[in-house]
């Protein structure tokens, strides 16, 4: 099962996990990213490429299914204006054993950060607004999965 | 050719896309960016520092020395910040 969604509306992580639980594997791993309210942030705006973003998310999902022999993977990424405390991204993987589920989940969120075309703009309570800069640590985290042939 | 801009590149250029036919001597993304930078002050401020730019040709990420021969779409943007 591969389920990849790009949407503005919220999602229910519990419902999504339940669908993976029922695939008959021995383990389901997940990551939910939440908008942080640091430094007076009032809005996080996510811009994306209307076709390429979903295609990249689907390609990453297919690659993970193949590499870790997953029974299922769900990736949901929201776009548009989001607010502190709201879920922004969800990755969940189902596999026969925990190692594959955990590694695939960690790899997917690391690679989504560096390989899916999204750009974040922060707006703060005092009206300031800035584009989030990419971090070298994110590139390093994603690169780890290219080196590690487990 | 469709040229697409995202994030602060889009804001500085002042538009999210334009349809242009670059001259034949423009062979790779870096040359295309230099050609585009001459179009307006906004283009120049968005495109002059290529170290801050990334690109995709026909919706595949590429290095700036990648060929644009036959490309239908070239997207120019800052490094991505999703997740």
gemmi code that builds the backbone of each chain (N, CA, C; Angstrom):
import gemmi

chains = {
    "A": [
        ("UNK", (0.836, -1.192, 0.000), (0.000, 0.000, 0.000), (0.875, 1.247, 0.000)),
        ("UNK", (0.729, 2.077, -0.990), (1.431, 3.365, -1.018), (0.374, 4.452, -1.062)),
        ("UNK", (0.394, 5.340, -0.068), (-0.602, 6.407, -0.006), (0.145, 7.721, 0.209)),
        ("UNK", (0.172, 8.556, -0.809), (0.922, 9.808, -0.755), (-0.035, 10.960, -1.033)),
        ("UNK", (-0.071, 11.909, -0.139), (-1.035, 13.010, -0.285), (-0.385, 14.357, -0.018)),
        ("UNK", (-0.779, 15.326, -0.821), (-0.342, 16.711, -0.681), (-1.625, 17.496, -0.511)),
        ("UNK", (-1.824, 18.128, 0.642), (-3.142, 18.704, 0.915), (-3.034, 19.923, 1.823)),
        ("UNK", (-4.069, 20.763, 1.803), (-4.110, 21.918, 2.709), (-4.764, 21.535, 4.031)),
        ("UNK", (-5.693, 20.587, 3.987), (-6.472, 20.283, 5.186), (-5.667, 19.444, 6.189)),
        ("UNK", (-6.059, 19.463, 7.467), (-5.373, 18.662, 8.482), (-5.574, 17.170, 8.239)),
        ("UNK", (-4.838, 16.353, 8.978), (-5.014, 14.898, 8.880), (-5.100, 14.342, 10.286)),
        ("UNK", (-5.601, 13.104, 10.386), (-5.749, 12.440, 11.682), (-4.741, 11.294, 11.729)),
        ("UNK", (-3.646, 11.510, 12.461), (-2.558, 10.518, 12.491), (-3.071, 9.168, 13.001)),
        ("UNK", (-4.007, 9.190, 13.953), (-4.547, 7.942, 14.493), (-5.239, 7.105, 13.437)),
        ("UNK", (-6.052, 7.762, 12.626), (-6.756, 7.056, 11.544), (-5.742, 6.472, 10.559)),
        ("UNK", (-4.718, 7.263, 10.234), (-3.721, 6.814, 9.254), (-2.935, 5.612, 9.800)),
        ("UNK", (-2.573, 5.664, 11.089), (-1.833, 4.542, 11.680), (-2.682, 3.282, 11.685)),
        ("UNK", (-3.972, 3.425, 11.958), (-4.877, 2.276, 11.992), (-4.892, 1.530, 10.662)),
        ("UNK", (-4.819, 2.272, 9.578), (-4.833, 1.642, 8.247), (-3.575, 0.810, 8.047)),
        ("UNK", (-2.431, 1.313, 8.561), (-1.184, 0.563, 8.420), (-1.143, -0.629, 9.388)),
        ("UNK", (-1.735, -0.447, 10.573), (-1.782, -1.548, 11.553), (-2.457, -2.787, 10.972)),
        ("UNK", (-3.419, -2.559, 10.091), (-4.227, -3.677, 9.582), (-3.588, -4.394, 8.389)),
        ("UNK", (-2.348, -4.024, 8.029), (-1.728, -4.661, 6.856), (-1.081, -6.002, 7.192)),
        ("UNK", (-1.045, -6.351, 8.478), (-0.552, -7.681, 8.840), (0.936, -7.762, 9.120)),
        ("UNK", (1.619, -6.609, 9.216), (3.049, -6.616, 9.539), (3.266, -6.717, 11.037)),
        ("UNK", (4.544, -6.771, 11.429), (4.867, -6.839, 12.852), (5.177, -5.490, 13.459)),
        ("UNK", (5.285, -4.448, 12.619), (5.640, -3.147, 13.165), (5.181, -1.995, 12.293)),
        ("UNK", (4.754, -0.921, 12.963), (4.408, 0.323, 12.267), (5.171, 1.443, 12.958)),
        ("UNK", (5.912, 2.240, 12.181), (6.639, 3.384, 12.734), (6.082, 4.654, 12.117)),
        ("UNK", (6.140, 5.741, 12.860), (5.623, 6.985, 12.287), (6.346, 8.206, 12.822)),
        ("UNK", (6.253, 9.289, 12.050), (6.760, 10.593, 12.454), (5.709, 11.622, 12.090)),
        ("UNK", (5.378, 12.500, 13.033), (4.489, 13.629, 12.744), (5.254, 14.909, 13.013)),
        ("UNK", (5.344, 15.764, 12.036), (5.984, 17.071, 12.216), (4.925, 18.091, 12.593)),
        ("UNK", (5.250, 18.926, 13.593), (4.311, 19.917, 14.110), (4.928, 21.303, 13.940)),
        ("UNK", (4.130, 22.286, 13.578), (4.644, 23.662, 13.454), (5.036, 24.170, 14.842)),
        ("UNK", (6.323, 24.546, 14.987), (6.810, 25.078, 16.265), (6.417, 26.543, 16.406)),
        ("UNK", (6.031, 26.939, 17.632), (5.622, 28.331, 17.869), (6.740, 29.194, 18.428)),
        ("UNK", (8.002, 28.858, 18.132), (9.171, 29.599, 18.668), (9.170, 31.048, 18.235)),
        ("UNK", (9.739, 31.905, 19.061), (10.121, 33.266, 18.671), (8.956, 34.099, 18.131)),
        ("UNK", (7.754, 33.825, 18.616), (6.612, 34.638, 18.192), (6.103, 34.330, 16.791)),
        ("UNK", (6.372, 33.108, 16.309), (5.860, 32.722, 14.990), (4.332, 32.665, 15.018)),
        ("UNK", (3.695, 33.297, 14.046), (2.230, 33.216, 13.982), (1.752, 32.433, 12.765)),
        ("UNK", (2.572, 32.373, 11.715), (2.144, 31.619, 10.534), (3.354, 31.059, 9.798)),
        ("UNK", (3.184, 29.840, 9.319), (4.188, 29.213, 8.464), (3.489, 28.928, 7.137)),
        ("UNK", (3.990, 29.550, 6.072), (3.372, 29.367, 4.759), (4.226, 28.408, 3.944)),
        ("UNK", (3.621, 27.345, 3.448), (4.363, 26.375, 2.638), (4.019, 26.507, 1.167)),
        ("UNK", (5.060, 26.807, 0.374), (4.906, 26.891, -1.074), (5.422, 25.584, -1.682)),
        ("UNK", (4.851, 25.153, -2.813), (5.326, 23.922, -3.458), (5.177, 24.056, -4.970)),
        ("UNK", (5.730, 23.092, -5.679), (5.602, 23.031, -7.148), (4.371, 22.180, -7.452)),
        ("UNK", (3.463, 22.712, -8.258), (2.148, 22.077, -8.395), (2.207, 20.626, -8.888)),
        ("UNK", (3.222, 20.236, -9.660), (3.299, 18.836, -10.110), (4.495, 18.087, -9.529)),
        ("UNK", (5.622, 18.765, -9.469), (6.863, 18.090, -9.111), (6.863, 17.607, -7.659)),
        ("UNK", (6.234, 18.373, -6.779), (6.300, 18.020, -5.360), (5.656, 16.669, -5.091)),
        ("UNK", (4.438, 16.480, -5.589), (3.766, 15.199, -5.367), (4.534, 14.061, -6.045)),
        ("UNK", (5.044, 14.312, -7.241), (5.807, 13.274, -7.958), (7.052, 12.859, -7.168)),
        ("UNK", (7.746, 13.833, -6.563), (8.936, 13.503, -5.762), (8.549, 12.708, -4.520)),
        ("UNK", (7.440, 13.092, -3.884), (6.978, 12.359, -2.696), (6.649, 10.909, -3.069)),
        ("UNK", (5.993, 10.731, -4.223), (5.643, 9.370, -4.670), (6.893, 8.554, -4.987)),
        ("UNK", (7.880, 9.206, -5.593), (9.117, 8.489, -5.939), (9.841, 8.044, -4.670)),
        ("UNK", (9.898, 8.925, -3.644), (10.544, 8.559, -2.382), (9.807, 7.396, -1.723)),
        ("UNK", (8.477, 7.423, -1.779), (7.676, 6.341, -1.182), (7.958, 5.011, -1.880)),
        ("UNK", (7.979, 5.038, -3.210), (8.227, 3.796, -3.976), (9.615, 3.244, -3.675)),
        ("UNK", (10.597, 4.147, -3.592), (11.967, 3.731, -3.299), (12.061, 3.059, -1.919)),
        ("UNK", (11.371, 3.639, -0.941), (11.418, 3.093, 0.422), (10.744, 1.722, 0.475)),
        ("UNK", (9.638, 1.568, -0.234), (8.935, 0.273, -0.251), (9.867, -0.807, -0.789)),
        ("UNK", (10.595, -0.452, -1.837), (11.494, -1.419, -2.463), (12.703, -1.729, -1.577)),
        ("UNK", (13.319, -0.678, -1.026), (14.560, -0.862, -0.259), (14.323, -1.636, 1.037)),
        ("UNK", (13.192, -1.358, 1.713), (12.963, -1.988, 3.016), (11.838, -3.036, 2.971)),
        ("UNK", (11.389, -3.394, 1.776), (10.313, -4.383, 1.620), (9.121, -4.047, 2.533)),
        ("UNK", (8.694, -2.788, 2.445), (7.582, -2.346, 3.298), (6.265, -2.962, 2.846)),
        ("UNK", (5.385, -3.176, 3.824), (4.016, -3.611, 3.490), (3.153, -2.402, 3.167)),
        ("UNK", (3.527, -1.263, 3.732), (2.749, -0.057, 3.461), (3.519, 1.185, 3.851)),
        ("UNK", (3.200, 2.280, 3.168), (3.784, 3.577, 3.518), (2.737, 4.658, 3.266)),
        ("UNK", (2.655, 5.593, 4.205), (1.773, 6.750, 4.052), (2.616, 8.008, 4.255)),
        ("UNK", (2.523, 8.921, 3.288), (3.187, 10.221, 3.425), (2.129, 11.289, 3.177)),
        ("UNK", (1.957, 12.174, 4.133), (1.036, 13.303, 3.960), (1.820, 14.569, 4.231)),
        ("UNK", (1.807, 15.509, 3.298), (2.468, 16.798, 3.521), (1.460, 17.887, 3.239)),
        ("UNK", (1.329, 18.817, 4.188), (0.394, 19.920, 3.970), (1.091, 21.092, 3.301)),
        ("UNK", (0.309, 21.939, 2.638), (0.844, 23.178, 2.083), (-0.134, 24.302, 2.377)),
        ("UNK", (0.270, 25.532, 2.050), (-0.547, 26.698, 2.377), (-0.212, 27.221, 3.762)),
        ("UNK", (-1.078, 28.086, 4.317), (-0.777, 28.695, 5.617), (-1.052, 27.745, 6.776)),
        ("UNK", (-0.070, 27.594, 7.680), (-0.209, 26.734, 8.862), (0.162, 27.541, 10.105)),
        ("UNK", (-0.287, 27.058, 11.242), (-0.125, 27.807, 12.494), (0.512, 26.935, 13.569)),
        ("UNK", (1.143, 27.566, 14.581), (1.822, 26.786, 15.617), (0.910, 25.728, 16.223)),
        ("UNK", (1.472, 24.538, 16.429), (0.718, 23.426, 17.007), (0.033, 22.557, 15.977)),
        ("UNK", (-0.060, 23.026, 14.722), (-0.724, 22.213, 13.697), (0.244, 21.182, 13.118)),
        ("UNK", (-0.268, 19.988, 12.790), (0.574, 19.005, 12.110), (0.844, 19.443, 10.675)),
        ("UNK", (2.083, 19.273, 10.240), (2.481, 19.720, 8.896), (2.825, 18.542, 8.000)),
        ("UNK", (3.449, 17.505, 8.577), (3.869, 16.360, 7.759), (3.705, 15.077, 8.575)),
        ("UNK", (3.379, 14.008, 7.869), (3.189, 12.703, 8.500), (3.825, 11.645, 7.612)),
        ("UNK", (4.662, 10.808, 8.236), (5.261, 9.675, 7.521), (5.027, 8.435, 8.377)),
        ("UNK", (4.480, 7.385, 7.804), (4.328, 6.139, 8.559), (4.627, 4.958, 7.655)),
        ("UNK", (5.251, 3.949, 8.256), (5.686, 2.778, 7.489), (5.272, 1.508, 8.227)),
        ("UNK", (4.848, 0.511, 7.482), (4.529, -0.798, 8.047), (5.453, -1.827, 7.421)),
        ("UNK", (6.026, -2.677, 8.278), (6.950, -3.707, 7.793), (6.782, -4.963, 8.628)),
        ("UNK", (7.433, -6.033, 8.222), (7.342, -7.274, 8.987), (8.057, -7.131, 10.320)),
        ("UNK", (9.162, -6.346, 10.335), (9.949, -6.197, 11.566), (10.249, -4.724, 11.840)),
        ("UNK", (10.572, -4.419, 13.115), (10.702, -3.018, 13.527), (11.843, -2.280, 12.832)),
        ("UNK", (12.972, -2.986, 12.579), (14.137, -2.304, 12.004), (13.805, -1.644, 10.674)),
        ("UNK", (13.138, -2.388, 9.826), (12.790, -1.852, 8.504), (11.805, -0.701, 8.640)),
        ("UNK", (10.816, -0.851, 9.520), (9.809, 0.207, 9.673), (10.460, 1.488, 10.193)),
        ("UNK", (11.330, 1.361, 11.217), (11.968, 2.540, 11.816), (12.943, 3.204, 10.845)),
        ("UNK", (13.788, 2.411, 10.200), (14.767, 2.989, 9.265), (14.075, 3.659, 8.083)),
        ("UNK", (13.062, 3.002, 7.538), (12.359, 3.563, 6.378), (11.688, 4.878, 6.760)),
        ("UNK", (11.102, 4.922, 7.948), (10.422, 6.141, 8.396), (11.422, 7.286, 8.560)),
        ("UNK", (12.552, 7.001, 9.224), (13.571, 8.042, 9.440), (14.147, 8.521, 8.110)),
        ("UNK", (14.409, 7.574, 7.217), (14.950, 7.933, 5.908), (13.976, 8.823, 5.141)),
        ("UNK", (12.704, 8.468, 5.173), (11.713, 9.231, 4.407), (11.604, 10.670, 4.900)),
        ("UNK", (11.592, 10.879, 6.219), (11.439, 12.263, 6.682), (12.713, 13.053, 6.394)),
        ("UNK", (13.893, 12.415, 6.530), (15.140, 13.108, 6.191), (15.176, 13.494, 4.717)),
        ("UNK", (14.744, 12.581, 3.865), (14.829, 12.848, 2.425), (13.738, 13.803, 1.953)),
        ("UNK", (12.575, 13.766, 2.612), (11.527, 14.743, 2.278), (12.024, 16.167, 2.493)),
        ("UNK", (12.798, 16.364, 3.563), (13.286, 17.709, 3.899), (14.207, 18.273, 2.836)),
        ("UNK", (14.956, 17.403, 2.170), (15.971, 17.904, 1.239), (15.635, 17.638, -0.219)),
        ("UNK", (14.663, 16.753, -0.485), (14.405, 16.366, -1.870), (12.991, 16.619, -2.360)),
        ("UNK", (12.120, 17.105, -1.487), (10.779, 17.457, -1.967), (10.723, 18.979, -2.064)),
        ("UNK", (10.291, 19.495, -3.208), (10.305, 20.944, -3.393), (9.200, 21.668, -2.605)),
        ("UNK", (9.547, 22.018, -1.372), (8.714, 22.874, -0.527), (9.595, 24.015, -0.042)),
        ("UNK", (8.972, 25.154, 0.137), (9.680, 26.308, 0.715), (8.786, 26.902, 1.787)),
        ("UNK", (9.408, 27.203, 2.958), (8.641, 27.710, 4.102), (8.915, 29.195, 4.322)),
        ("UNK", (7.855, 29.934, 4.543), (7.988, 31.346, 4.905), (7.384, 31.568, 6.287)),
        ("UNK", (8.182, 32.139, 7.189), (7.715, 32.390, 8.557), (7.232, 33.827, 8.682)),
        ("UNK", (6.099, 34.005, 9.370), (5.637, 35.350, 9.724), (5.512, 35.411, 11.243)),
        ("UNK", (6.067, 36.486, 11.838), (6.113, 36.616, 13.289), (5.093, 37.636, 13.773)),
        ("UNK", (4.870, 37.612, 15.099), (3.817, 38.431, 15.720), (4.069, 39.928, 15.493)),
        ("UNK", (5.339, 40.328, 15.339), (5.627, 41.755, 15.100), (5.547, 42.136, 13.614)),
        ("UNK", (5.065, 41.193, 12.772), (4.876, 41.499, 11.357), (6.059, 41.128, 10.469)),
        ("UNK", (7.210, 40.802, 11.098), (8.373, 40.378, 10.321), (8.068, 39.106, 9.569)),
        ("UNK", (8.683, 38.925, 8.404), (8.451, 37.722, 7.619), (9.741, 37.324, 6.929)),
        ("UNK", (10.069, 36.042, 6.925), (11.308, 35.619, 6.264), (11.176, 34.189, 5.741)),
        ("UNK", (11.912, 33.912, 4.660), (11.983, 32.545, 4.133), (12.946, 31.733, 4.981)),
        ("UNK", (12.553, 30.526, 5.298), (13.418, 29.640, 6.089), (14.601, 29.222, 5.215)),
        ("UNK", (15.811, 29.270, 5.792), (16.995, 28.841, 5.042), (17.236, 27.355, 5.230)),
        ("UNK", (17.684, 26.698, 4.182), (18.021, 25.280, 4.272), (19.211, 25.119, 5.211)),
        ("UNK", (19.255, 24.009, 5.926), (20.349, 23.771, 6.873), (21.243, 22.649, 6.375)),
        ("UNK", (22.554, 22.844, 6.554), (23.513, 21.811, 6.146), (23.254, 20.511, 6.904)),
        ("UNK", (22.765, 20.628, 8.162), (22.516, 19.418, 8.964), (21.414, 18.568, 8.329)),
        ("UNK", (20.464, 19.208, 7.642), (19.415, 18.438, 6.957), (20.001, 17.662, 5.773)),
        ("UNK", (20.920, 18.310, 5.047), (21.576, 17.625, 3.918), (22.367, 16.427, 4.421)),
        ("UNK", (23.064, 16.634, 5.558), (23.880, 15.552, 6.124), (22.990, 14.388, 6.549)),
        ("UNK", (21.839, 14.700, 7.146), (20.918, 13.648, 7.591), (20.407, 12.841, 6.400)),
        ("UNK", (20.094, 13.522, 5.316), (19.587, 12.822, 4.124), (20.691, 11.997, 3.466)),
        ("UNK", (21.905, 12.543, 3.471), (23.027, 11.856, 2.811), (23.375, 10.548, 3.515)),
        ("UNK", (23.149, 10.525, 4.816), (23.402, 9.314, 5.613), (22.699, 8.099, 5.002)),
        ("UNK", (21.510, 8.312, 4.443), (20.726, 7.194, 3.898), (21.237, 6.756, 2.535)),
        ("UNK", (22.048, 7.586, 1.897), (22.632, 7.185, 0.609), (23.858, 6.313, 0.864)),
        ("UNK", (24.590, 6.619, 1.961), (25.799, 5.857, 2.277), (25.480, 4.490, 2.872)),
        ("UNK", (24.527, 4.498, 3.828), (24.226, 3.294, 4.602), (23.510, 2.259, 3.753)),
        ("UNK", (24.197, 1.265, 3.269), (23.466, 0.224, 2.521), (23.147, -0.908, 3.472)),
        ("UNK", (22.097, -0.718, 4.259), (21.761, -1.757, 5.254), (20.868, -2.808, 4.631)),
    ],
    "B": [
        ("UNK", (9.763, 27.909, -23.769), (10.176, 27.268, -22.516), (9.498, 27.983, -21.346)),
        ("UNK", (8.954, 27.198, -20.406), (8.364, 27.797, -19.205), (9.443, 27.928, -18.146)),
        ("UNK", (9.621, 29.150, -17.643), (10.558, 29.381, -16.545), (9.709, 29.608, -15.289)),
        ("UNK", (9.970, 28.816, -14.253), (9.202, 28.925, -13.008), (10.119, 29.417, -11.889)),
        ("UNK", (9.569, 30.277, -11.035), (10.329, 30.797, -9.890), (9.572, 30.469, -8.615)),
        ("UNK", (10.325, 30.172, -7.560), (9.689, 29.856, -6.278), (10.328, 30.643, -5.131)),
        ("UNK", (9.516, 30.789, -4.057), (9.958, 31.394, -2.793), (10.511, 32.799, -3.042)),
        ("UNK", (11.692, 33.127, -2.428), (12.160, 34.520, -2.572), (12.638, 34.829, -3.988)),
        ("UNK", (12.952, 33.823, -4.764), (13.300, 34.079, -6.171), (12.052, 34.627, -6.892)),
        ("UNK", (10.912, 33.988, -6.645), (9.640, 34.442, -7.223), (9.319, 35.875, -6.769)),
        ("UNK", (9.498, 36.139, -5.475), (9.166, 37.470, -4.961), (10.044, 38.560, -5.583)),
        ("UNK", (11.348, 38.268, -5.705), (12.242, 39.300, -6.243), (12.031, 39.505, -7.737)),
        ("UNK", (11.783, 38.404, -8.468), (11.517, 38.540, -9.906), (10.184, 39.256, -10.113)),
        ("UNK", (9.241, 39.014, -9.197), (7.943, 39.677, -9.291), (6.907, 38.887, -10.058)),
        ("UNK", (7.227, 37.631, -10.395), (6.245, 36.765, -11.049), (6.606, 35.311, -10.785)),
        ("UNK", (5.623, 34.432, -10.910), (5.905, 33.027, -10.610), (6.294, 32.232, -11.849)),
        ("UNK", (6.022, 32.777, -13.036), (6.465, 32.076, -14.248), (6.500, 33.034, -15.423)),
        ("UNK", (7.282, 32.678, -16.411), (7.244, 33.399, -17.680), (7.617, 32.423, -18.791)),
        ("UNK", (7.059, 32.712, -19.977), (7.346, 31.845, -21.120), (8.305, 32.587, -22.038)),
        ("UNK", (9.495, 31.998, -22.217), (10.553, 32.671, -22.965), (11.269, 31.653, -23.838)),
        ("UNK", (11.824, 32.150, -24.945), (12.657, 31.277, -25.762), (14.077, 31.810, -25.747)),
        ("UNK", (14.929, 31.213, -24.923), (16.311, 31.711, -24.863), (17.039, 31.463, -26.180)),
        ("UNK", (18.017, 32.332, -26.513), (18.772, 32.139, -27.753), (19.557, 30.816, -27.730)),
        ("UNK", (19.920, 30.352, -28.918), (20.534, 29.029, -29.068), (21.839, 28.867, -28.289)),
        ("UNK", (22.554, 30.001, -28.107), (23.855, 29.877, -27.430), (23.718, 29.637, -25.921)),
        ("UNK", (22.490, 29.708, -25.413), (22.260, 29.420, -23.989), (22.073, 27.908, -23.850)),
        ("UNK", (23.103, 27.238, -23.321), (23.092, 25.770, -23.374), (22.827, 25.105, -22.039)),
        ("UNK", (23.138, 25.789, -20.924), (22.916, 25.129, -19.631), (22.178, 26.066, -18.673)),
        ("UNK", (21.834, 25.523, -17.505), (21.024, 26.274, -16.556), (21.751, 27.542, -16.103)),
        ("UNK", (23.053, 27.428, -15.851), (23.811, 28.592, -15.373), (23.772, 29.731, -16.407)),
        ("UNK", (23.923, 29.388, -17.668), (23.869, 30.407, -18.723), (22.456, 30.995, -18.829)),
        ("UNK", (21.452, 30.142, -18.645), (20.061, 30.612, -18.678), (19.822, 31.627, -17.551)),
        ("UNK", (20.341, 31.307, -16.357), (20.154, 32.201, -15.203), (20.819, 33.556, -15.487)),
        ("UNK", (22.027, 33.535, -16.057), (22.728, 34.790, -16.364), (21.933, 35.599, -17.397)),
        ("UNK", (21.358, 34.900, -18.368), (20.560, 35.572, -19.407), (19.296, 36.181, -18.788)),
        ("UNK", (18.655, 35.433, -17.905), (17.434, 35.925, -17.245), (17.741, 37.120, -16.336)),
        ("UNK", (18.923, 37.102, -15.682), (19.266, 38.145, -14.715), (19.328, 39.524, -15.376)),
        ("UNK", (19.536, 39.553, -16.677), (19.644, 40.825, -17.386), (18.279, 41.416, -17.748)),
        ("UNK", (17.209, 40.686, -17.440), (15.882, 41.142, -17.894), (15.333, 42.328, -17.110)),
        ("UNK", (15.636, 42.405, -15.805), (15.124, 43.522, -14.997), (15.938, 43.595, -13.713)),
        ("UNK", (15.762, 44.677, -12.961), (16.444, 44.812, -11.674), (15.981, 43.709, -10.723)),
        ("UNK", (14.703, 43.372, -10.777), (14.174, 42.310, -9.932), (14.815, 40.970, -10.256)),
        ("UNK", (14.901, 40.666, -11.572), (15.570, 39.435, -11.994), (17.011, 39.416, -11.473)),
        ("UNK", (17.695, 40.555, -11.613), (19.105, 40.606, -11.205), (19.224, 40.333, -9.710)),
        ("UNK", (18.334, 40.944, -8.908), (18.479, 40.759, -7.461), (18.154, 39.324, -7.062)),
        ("UNK", (17.299, 38.657, -7.816), (16.969, 37.261, -7.516), (18.060, 36.305, -7.986)),
        ("UNK", (18.717, 36.637, -9.094), (19.487, 35.625, -9.827), (20.993, 35.856, -9.847)),
        ("UNK", (21.455, 36.995, -9.336), (22.889, 37.293, -9.446), (23.775, 36.336, -8.657)),
        ("UNK", (23.297, 35.909, -7.476), (24.116, 35.012, -6.646), (23.697, 33.564, -6.893)),
        ("UNK", (24.366, 32.921, -7.854), (23.930, 31.568, -8.218), (24.236, 30.548, -7.125)),
        ("UNK", (25.131, 30.893, -6.167), (25.420, 29.920, -5.104), (24.184, 29.691, -4.229)),
        ("UNK", (23.225, 30.639, -4.263), (22.016, 30.515, -3.450), (20.886, 29.832, -4.219)),
        ("UNK", (21.157, 29.417, -5.461), (20.077, 28.916, -6.324), (20.206, 27.433, -6.614)),
        ("UNK", (19.051, 26.801, -6.778), (18.959, 25.415, -7.219), (18.010, 25.394, -8.415)),
        ("UNK", (17.986, 24.270, -9.150), (17.159, 24.243, -10.346), (16.609, 22.851, -10.614)),
        ("UNK", (15.525, 22.837, -11.367), (14.984, 21.581, -11.873), (14.673, 21.772, -13.351)),
        ("UNK", (15.057, 20.790, -14.161), (14.733, 20.805, -15.586), (13.698, 19.718, -15.832)),
        ("UNK", (12.570, 20.112, -16.398), (11.454, 19.182, -16.607), (11.165, 18.370, -15.334)),
        ("UNK", (11.172, 19.110, -14.220), (10.746, 18.587, -12.923), (11.684, 17.541, -12.318)),
        ("UNK", (12.962, 17.574, -12.748), (14.001, 16.769, -12.102), (15.060, 17.736, -11.581)),
        ("UNK", (15.464, 17.557, -10.306), (16.542, 18.395, -9.779), (17.800, 18.169, -10.612)),
        ("UNK", (18.501, 19.264, -10.919), (19.747, 19.153, -11.695), (20.789, 20.099, -11.119)),
        ("UNK", (22.045, 19.868, -11.442), (23.110, 20.827, -11.129), (23.006, 21.982, -12.117)),
        ("UNK", (23.614, 23.123, -11.762), (23.460, 24.304, -12.617), (24.183, 24.162, -13.955)),
        ("UNK", (25.092, 23.193, -14.064), (25.750, 22.998, -15.368), (24.987, 22.016, -16.262)),
        ("UNK", (23.775, 21.626, -15.841), (22.981, 20.694, -16.657), (22.474, 21.373, -17.931)),
        ("UNK", (22.378, 20.595, -18.976), (21.898, 21.088, -20.272), (20.421, 21.453, -20.204)),
        ("UNK", (20.038, 22.474, -20.972), (18.607, 22.785, -21.098), (18.093, 22.451, -22.501)),
        ("UNK", (18.889, 21.691, -23.257), (18.487, 21.341, -24.625), (17.155, 20.579, -24.587)),
        ("UNK", (16.187, 21.077, -25.323), (14.896, 20.391, -25.426), (14.012, 20.530, -24.199)),
        ("UNK", (14.442, 21.307, -23.206), (13.652, 21.408, -21.964), (12.343, 22.157, -22.210)),
        ("UNK", (11.285, 21.663, -21.613), (9.998, 22.356, -21.681), (9.826, 23.286, -20.483)),
        ("UNK", (10.433, 22.899, -19.341), (10.269, 23.691, -18.122), (11.585, 23.750, -17.360)),
        ("UNK", (11.947, 24.943, -16.926), (13.091, 25.098, -16.026), (12.601, 25.862, -14.798)),
        ("UNK", (12.786, 25.273, -13.620), (12.382, 25.923, -12.372), (13.633, 26.376, -11.639)),
        ("UNK", (13.588, 27.587, -11.079), (14.737, 28.162, -10.365), (14.254, 28.572, -8.978)),
        ("UNK", (15.006, 28.174, -7.951), (14.506, 28.351, -6.583), (15.651, 28.253, -5.583)),
        ("UNK", (15.403, 28.714, -4.339), (16.398, 28.496, -3.285), (16.370, 27.039, -2.831)),
        ("UNK", (17.383, 26.597, -2.062), (17.352, 25.226, -1.532), (16.028, 24.961, -0.818)),
        ("UNK", (15.524, 23.734, -0.952), (14.183, 23.421, -0.444), (14.200, 23.293, 1.089)),
        ("UNK", (13.050, 23.563, 1.704), (12.955, 23.549, 3.178), (11.650, 22.901, 3.638)),
        ("UNK", (11.353, 21.716, 3.098), (10.101, 21.052, 3.487), (10.253, 20.240, 4.759)),
        ("UNK", (9.287, 19.390, 4.989), (9.316, 18.466, 6.112), (8.828, 19.102, 7.404)),
    ],
}
model = gemmi.Model(1)
for chain_id, residues in chains.items():
    chain = gemmi.Chain(chain_id)
    for i, (resn, *xyz) in enumerate(residues, 1):
        res = gemmi.Residue()
        res.name, res.seqid = resn, gemmi.SeqId(i, " ")
        for name, pos in zip(("N", "CA", "C"), xyz):
            atom = gemmi.Atom()
            atom.name, atom.element = name, gemmi.Element(name[0])
            atom.pos, atom.b_iso = gemmi.Position(*pos), 0.0
            res.add_atom(atom)
        chain.add_residue(res)
    model.add_chain(chain)
structure = gemmi.Structure()
structure.add_model(model)
structure.setup_entities()
